[in-house]
Amino acid sequence: MDKKRIENIVKASWVAVVGNAILAITKIFIGIISGSLAVLADGIDSASDIITSLITLVTGRIISRPPNIKYPYGYTRADTIAAKFLSFIIFFAGAQMAISSIKLLLNPVKSELPASIALYVTGFSILGKLLLSRYLKKEGERLNSLMLIANARNMKNDVLISCSVLIGLVFTIYLKIPVLDSLTALFVSFWIIKISFELFGKTNEELMEGNSDPKIYKDIFGAVSKVYHAFNPHRLRVRRLGNLLIVEMDIEVDANMTVKESHVIAMDVEKSIKEDIQNVYDIMIHIEPLGNEEEERYGVSETELNKLN
């Protein structure tokens, strides 16, 4: 397990915790003294993000555990499970916002105009959330962490929430059209719900050991073709383990070769794959005699791959 990667995930999670804590305290305080319920609600939303960031922090500790007899592949997929959990949090945040917006549209409530200071703290929140979102997205992509990317999307959603609050405040304070605040919030809530479904689907792909990028198969077949006496690679299966890849496949060799000679070819195939493809965790190769024919249900062959192209 990459210790440096785990340390970077934990560091990014701590940055998110501290950043959200500062924003939450500021918005809740200003929301109370300015009389703005929208800013107060935005502050409460930021407070919930502290919990989200703590989840990523705890998960960062979990995935650092070494493999054991119960989890022989280690704890790396805790990252994906955490990302799925975050997709639910994002969905419920969007759904709650949609429900609140619809209630205000159906039953508008006349209230005091909030103080102008609410505009400044909301602008500060937008800048802070935008910086946090970009930082987490950059780290998530660099470390190949679905969990950090999910949290970055959550922060990006919060930027939209704060923008809707800011627009609503502008119309409320200067143009005195408070209904646009609720309409904007409703639009943003639907966008947030859409993001949650996309993230949920992305985590499903890894948990169900799927692969939406056929290029990885092409690259592996290309690596095998470089090895002398390795024929007809087929039943290729690639699954993800966090940021790592597990490769399983069959190859054919001359039936007259010894076990030792076949083993050398298999080792050469493994070496070729690892040289061409990054983040390969494990490779399992099954040797078959050249020209072997049997019914094989699972995996991808070069013929099937070419049909897709």
N, C-alpha and C positions, 0 to 999 in steps of 0.2 A: 504494500500500500504506500502511495506517495505521501510521505509525512509533510512535505512542504505544501502540497496541495491542501491538505487538511488544515494546516495552520493558516493559510490564506483564506479559506472558507470561514473559519472561526473569526479571523480579523475583520472580514467584510461584514459578518453578522453583528459584531460589536459596534462597528461604525453605524450600522442601521439602527441598532438599539439606542445608542446615544443621540443620534440625529433625530429620531422620532420622539424621544423623550423631551428634547429641547423644544421642538415644534409643538408637541401636544400641550406642554405646560404653558407656553406662550399664548397659543390660540384659546385655550380654555380661560386663562386669566383675562385676556383682552375681550373675549366673547362675553364674559360676565360684566366687566366694567363698561363696555360699549353698548350693551343691550342688544347684541346681535345673536340671535338664535342660530343663524346659519354658521357663523364663525365658531360658536360653541360646539355645534354638531361636528364641524370639521375638526375641531380639537379632539373631540371624543373619538372620531375616526382615526386620528393619528395615534391616540392612546392604544387603540386596538392593534395598530401596526407594531407597537412595542411587543405585544404578544407574538405576532407573526415573526418578528425578527428573533425573538427568544427561541421560537421553534427551530429556526434555521441554526441558531447557535448550539442548541442541544443536539440537533441532528449532526452537526459538524463533529461533535464529540463522539457520537455513536459510530459514524462511518470510519473513525480512526481505529476502531477495535480490530484486532487481527482475526483471521479465520479460525474456526474451532470445529469440533465434531458436530455441533448442531447447525452451524452455518459455514460449511466448508468453502463457500465462495466469499466469505466475509460479509460485511455490513454495508457495502457500497450502495445497495439499492434503497437504503433508508433515505437517501437523497431524493429518489424518485417518489417514494411514499410521502415524504414531507411536501414535495411539490404538488402531489394530488390533494393533500390536506389543504394546502394553500389555495388551490383552485376552488375548494368549497367555501373558504373564507371570502375570497374575491366574489364568488357568486352571491353569497348571502349579503355582503355589503352592498352590491349592486341592486339586489332584490329589495332590501330594506329601504334603500334610497328611492327606488321606483315607487314603492308603496307609500312612503311619506310624501312624495311629490304629487301622486295622484290624490291623496287625501286633501292636500292643500288646494289642489285645483278644484276639487268637488266641494270643499268646504273652506273657502278663503277666510282667513282670520285677520282682522284689522289690528295692527300693532304700532307701537312707537317706532319712528325712524331711528336706525342705529347710528352711533357716532362715527365720524369719518376715520377715526383711528383703526376701525375694523378693516378699511381698505388697505392700509399699510401693512398690517400684520398678515393679511391674506396674500398680498404680493410677496412678502418675505417667505411665507409658507410655500408658494409656488416655486420660488427660486431654490429653497432648501430641498423640496421634494424632487425637483428636476435634477439637482446635483446628486442626490442619493440614488435616484433611478439610474442615471447614467453610470455612476460608479459601480452599482451592483450588476448592471447589465454587462459592463465591460469585464468585471471579474468573473461573472457567471460564464460568459463565452470563453474567456481565457482558461478557466479551470474546468470547462465543460460540466457545469453544475446546473441541472434543471432547477434545483431548489433556489439558488441565488437568482436565476433568470426569472423564476416565478415571483420572487419577492420584488425584483426590479419592475415587473409588470404591475404588481400591486402598487408600487410607489408611483408609477406612471398614471395609474388610475386615479391616485390621490391628487396628482397634478391637475387632472381634468376636473375632479371634484372641487378643488380650490379655485380653478378658473371659473367654474359655474357659480361658485359662491361670490367671486369678485364681480362677475357680470351682473349677478342678481343684486349685489350691493350698489353697483353703479346706477342701475335702473331704478332701484328703490330709493336711493338717497337723492340723486340728481334729476331723474325723469319721473320719479314716483309712479313706476309701472311694476309693482311687485310680482304680478302674475308671470312675467318673463323669467323670474328667478326659478319658479317651479317647473316651467316648461324646459328650461335649460338643464335643470337637474334631472328631469325625466329622460331627456335625450342621452345624457352622460351615463345614467344608470343602465340603459339598454346596451350601450357600448361596453360597459364593464362586464355585464353578464355574458356578452359575446366573447370577451377575452377569457373568461373563466371556462367556457366550453372548449375553446381552443387549447388551453393548457391541460384540461382534463383529458382531451384526446391525445395530446402529446405524451402524457405519462402512461396512458393505456398502451401505447406502442411499445414502450420498453418493458412494462410489466407482463405483456402478452408475448414478449420476445419477437416483436415485429421489426421490420426495417423498411423505411419508406425511401431509402436512397439505393437504387440498384447499382450505382457506380462502385460501391464497395465490392460487389461480386465480381465486376469486371476487373478491378484491380487485383483481386486475389487470384482469379484465373490467369491473369497476366504474369503474376509472380510464379505460379506453378509452371507455366510454359517455359520458364528460364531454366528449369531443372531437367537435366538429361535423364532419360529413362523413366520419367514420371508422366504417365499417360492418362487421358480421359478423366480429368477431375470432375466429380459430380456429387450429388447429394450435399451440396455446400449449404451450410446453415451458419448464419452470423447473428449473434444476440449481444445486446449491450448489458454491461454491468457498471452502471454509473457512467463514468467517462471512458471505460475500458471495453474491449471487444473480445468475445469468445468465439473462436472459429472451429467448426467441425466439418469434415469432408471426407470423401472416399477418393482414392486414386488407384490406378491400375499399374502393375509392373509386370515384367517378364515372369511367367510362371516357373521358369527354371532357376530363378534366383534363390539364394539362400535367405533365411530369415534375417541374418546379419546384413546382407546386401540390401534387402528391402528396407530394413530399419535405417540404413545410411541415407537412402533416397528420401524417406519420410522426414528425417532430420534436415536434409537439404531443403526440402519444401518448406518446413517451418522457418528455417533461417531466411529464405527468400521472401516469405510473407512478412516477417518482422522487419526486414530491411525496407520493404516498399510501403508498409502501412504502419502508422503510429498507434500507440495505445492498445496494442494487442496483449491481453492478459493471459490467454491460454489457447493452445491449438491442439486439437485431437484429430489424428489422421488414421483412417481405416484402410488397410492395404488389401487389394483384391487382385487376382490373376488377370492378365491382359485378355480381353474378350469376354469377361465374365458377364452373364446375363441373369438377372433376377428382378422380381417385381420390387420396385423401390418407390415408396409413397412420398417421403419427405425430402426436402432440400431442393436446391436449384442446380441445373446443369447449364453448360455453355450453350447448348441448343435452345433451351427455354429462354435464356438471357438474350440471345440474338433475335428471337422472335419479338421481344419487347422493344428492341431497337430498330 
